[in-house]
Amino acid sequence: MKNILSVDVEDWFNILDVPSTPKCSEWNQLESHVKKNFHTLLHEFDQTGVKVTCFFLGWVAERFPELVEIAYEKGHEIASHGYAHELIFKQSRQAFADDISRTKEILESISGQAVTGYRAPGFSIIKDTMWVFEELVDAGYQYDSSIFPAFREHGGIADAVISPYRIQSTQGSIQEFPLSVVRLFNQRICFFGGGYLRLFPYSIIKRMAKRVNQENRPVIYYIHPREIDPDHPRLPMGWRRRFMS
């Protein structure tokens, strides 16, 4: 079975839910590392022949359109991560609709191709924001990879379906690719992205990935460019978030 590697293309300061996170209006004044780190990732993908899905922040694409261009030229999929990296449940419905439409337009104007995939910042779709799927369909998206089917501090739907499935909305249906989790000790646990990839030993990750595949599910991995850069600047945050990050 083929598994899926995805990159959430965002910068070191795009950390959710900490008081020190700068506003989008301040991002241009900060030292960006995303260009350097994303080029490093693209080189690694070239070396192994891997094709990935790149969920671009609209802000990153707008500031560094050449990253979208080169990723597309190398055969990677261009998808949307929203514009300003805001938690869905803290946005109004109209603000969300404007955000996803703006990002789609930016990415399509750079790549010259239709953008059909979306991933919410922080996987922040919850049961109270299921209207998201109506807006995604209405904006022309064909699939989503935002549902985190386990407990999560910001987002997560603990009893959601764990295999790819179609979600029905009043505007039509959309394909959902939930993040991969494993049932372990009566809990659903993710081993396959972000801090989980950093904290779990490779042998455990490999074993859990095999279990997911044995259940006839693809493993969806996700990484961020900042995670390959130990020298990037750090936002002030509490010890727990600092450990996780």
C-alpha positions in Angstrom: 0.0 0.0 0.0 1.2 3.5 -0.8 1.5 5.9 2.1 1.2 9.7 1.9 3.9 12.3 2.9 2.7 15.9 3.3 4.5 19.1 4.2 2.7 22.0 6.0 4.7 24.8 4.4 4.9 27.4 7.1 7.6 29.3 9.0 9.2 29.0 12.5 6.9 31.7 14.0 3.6 30.0 12.8 3.1 28.3 16.2 -0.5 28.1 17.4 -2.0 28.9 20.7 0.9 30.5 22.5 0.8 34.2 23.7 4.0 35.0 22.0 2.8 34.1 18.5 3.1 37.3 16.3 0.1 38.6 14.3 0.1 38.0 10.6 0.6 41.8 10.1 4.0 41.4 11.8 5.3 38.4 9.8 7.1 40.5 7.2 9.3 42.0 9.8 10.6 38.6 11.1 13.6 36.7 9.8 12.1 33.9 7.6 13.6 30.5 7.4 11.0 28.7 5.4 12.7 29.3 2.0 16.0 27.7 3.0 14.3 24.8 4.8 11.9 24.0 2.1 14.6 23.9 -0.5 16.4 21.4 1.8 13.3 19.2 1.9 12.9 19.4 -1.9 16.5 18.2 -2.3 15.8 15.3 0.0 12.7 14.4 -1.9 14.7 14.5 -5.2 17.3 12.2 -3.7 14.7 9.5 -2.9 12.2 10.1 -5.7 9.4 10.9 -3.3 6.5 13.0 -4.4 4.6 14.8 -1.6 1.6 17.1 -1.0 2.6 20.6 -0.1 0.0 22.4 2.0 1.1 26.0 1.5 0.2 28.9 3.8 -1.2 31.6 1.4 1.1 34.1 3.1 4.2 31.9 2.4 3.1 31.5 -1.3 2.5 35.2 -1.7 5.9 36.2 -0.2 7.9 33.3 -1.8 6.0 32.4 -5.0 9.1 30.7 -6.3 8.6 27.9 -3.7 5.2 27.1 -5.2 6.7 27.2 -8.7 9.6 24.9 -8.0 7.5 22.4 -6.0 5.0 22.2 -8.8 7.8 21.8 -11.5 9.3 18.9 -9.5 6.0 17.1 -9.6 4.7 17.7 -6.0 1.1 18.5 -5.3 0.2 22.1 -4.4 -2.6 22.3 -1.8 -3.9 24.9 0.7 -3.2 25.4 4.4 -5.2 28.6 4.6 -3.7 32.1 4.5 -2.9 33.3 8.0 -2.6 30.1 10.1 -5.6 30.7 12.3 -7.5 28.1 14.4 -10.8 27.4 12.6 -12.8 27.5 15.8 -11.6 31.0 16.5 -12.7 32.3 13.1 -16.2 33.4 11.9 -17.6 31.4 9.0 -17.3 34.3 6.7 -13.7 34.9 7.7 -12.9 31.2 7.0 -14.6 31.4 3.6 -12.6 34.4 2.7 -9.4 32.8 3.9 -9.7 29.6 1.9 -10.8 31.4 -1.3 -8.0 33.9 -1.0 -5.4 31.1 -0.6 -6.8 29.0 -3.4 -6.6 32.0 -5.8 -3.0 32.8 -4.8 -1.8 29.2 -5.3 -3.7 28.8 -8.6 -2.3 32.0 -10.0 1.2 30.9 -9.2 1.0 27.3 -10.3 -1.4 27.7 -13.1 -3.2 24.6 -11.9 -6.4 23.9 -9.9 -5.8 23.5 -6.2 -8.1 20.9 -4.9 -6.8 20.0 -1.4 -7.0 21.7 2.0 -5.6 21.2 5.5 -6.7 23.3 8.5 -4.0 24.9 10.6 -3.5 22.8 13.7 -6.1 20.3 12.4 -8.5 22.6 14.2 -11.8 21.3 12.8 -14.1 20.3 15.7 -17.7 19.1 15.9 -19.0 22.7 16.2 -17.3 23.7 12.9 -18.6 21.1 10.5 -19.9 23.9 8.4 -16.3 24.1 7.1 -17.0 21.3 4.6 -19.9 23.3 3.1 -17.5 26.2 2.6 -14.7 24.0 1.2 -17.1 22.5 -1.4 -18.5 25.9 -2.3 -14.9 27.2 -2.8 -14.1 24.4 -5.2 -12.0 22.1 -3.0 -12.3 18.4 -3.6 -10.6 16.9 -0.6 -9.7 17.8 3.0 -7.0 16.4 5.3 -7.9 18.2 8.5 -9.7 15.8 10.8 -7.6 14.6 13.7 -9.6 11.5 14.9 -8.3 11.6 18.5 -8.0 13.9 21.4 -6.0 17.1 20.6 -5.5 20.3 22.5 -6.6 22.5 19.6 -9.0 20.6 17.4 -9.6 16.9 17.1 -12.8 14.8 16.9 -12.1 11.8 19.1 -14.8 9.6 17.7 -14.3 10.5 14.0 -13.9 7.8 11.3 -10.2 6.9 11.0 -10.1 5.7 7.4 -10.5 7.9 4.3 -14.2 8.6 3.6 -16.6 11.0 2.0 -18.3 13.8 3.9 -21.7 14.9 2.8 -22.7 18.5 3.1 -25.5 20.7 1.8 -23.2 21.9 -0.9 -22.1 18.4 -2.0 -19.6 15.8 -0.9 -15.9 16.1 -0.2 -13.2 13.4 0.3 -11.7 13.3 3.8 -8.2 12.0 4.5 -8.1 12.0 8.4 -4.7 12.0 10.1 -3.5 8.5 10.8 -3.9 7.1 14.3 -3.4 3.7 16.0 -5.7 2.2 18.5 -3.5 1.4 21.5 -4.6 0.7 25.1 -8.2 1.9 24.3 -6.7 5.2 23.1 -6.2 6.6 19.6 -2.6 7.7 19.3 -0.8 9.5 16.4 2.8 8.5 15.6 3.2 10.1 12.2 3.8 13.8 12.2 5.1 16.9 13.9 6.1 16.4 17.5 5.1 12.7 17.3 7.7 12.0 14.7 10.3 13.7 16.9 9.5 12.1 20.2 8.8 8.5 19.2 11.7 6.1 18.3 11.8 5.2 14.7 11.3 1.5 15.5 8.0 2.3 17.1 6.9 4.6 14.2 7.7 1.8 11.7 5.8 -0.8 13.7 2.8 1.4 14.0 2.8 2.3 10.3 2.8 -1.4 9.5 -0.2 -1.8 11.7 -2.1 1.0 9.9 -1.3 -0.6 6.6 -2.5 -4.0 7.8 -5.9 -2.3 8.5 -5.9 -1.3 4.8 -5.3 2.3 5.6 -2.6 4.6 4.2 -0.3 6.3 6.7 -0.5 10.0 6.3 2.7 11.6 7.5 3.1 15.4 8.0 6.2 17.5 8.6 7.0 21.2 8.8 10.1 22.9 7.3 11.1 24.3 10.7 11.5 20.7 12.0 14.7 20.1 10.0 16.3 23.4 11.2 17.6 23.1 14.8 19.0 26.7 14.6 15.9 28.6 13.8 14.7 31.3 16.3 12.3 30.3 19.0 9.2 31.9 20.4 9.0 32.3 24.2 6.6 29.6 25.5 5.9 27.5 28.6 8.0 24.5 29.3 5.4 22.0 28.1 5.0 23.6 24.6 8.7 24.2 24.4 9.3 20.4 24.9 6.6 19.5 22.3 8.1 22.0 19.8 
